[in-house]
Amino acid sequence: MSDNEIFIWLQHSRQDLQDFIDQSSKQLVEDNIDMAHYFKHFQTLSDPLVSYGYVSEKECNKLFFQGFHPDTCRSLHQHIINMRHKLQPGANFDFRDLFDIAHTFFRHIQLAVEAKAT
């Protein structure tokens, strides 16, 4: 691949990532399965962009959080504060750390729903 072809491919990949983020931000993350699918798809789209330096780590982290529905963002932000983590969504955090926190958050919700049902 020539440099120009790589550049065009990276531009398309960036647009694919942005389209995915825009689509995802309209849907609530309801459980760990949704969270895992979001994480895997985001990582698949973003890894080449970061590897080629087309997207910085910091920008990637911000984009990860932008892919959440506003209600999910508020819930996660409150959970992060309650856990006393020093992570500020959209600031200096690694999106993998936020995934771990979100995964735990949705697992607690799932356990609470199951406990309530029994």
Secondary structure by P-SEA (a helix, b strand, c coil): ccaaaaaaaaaaaaaaaaaaaaaaaacccccaaaaaaaaaaaaaacaaaaaaccccaaaaaaaaaacccaaaaaaaaaaaaaacccccccccccaaaaaaaaaaaaaaaaaaaaaaac
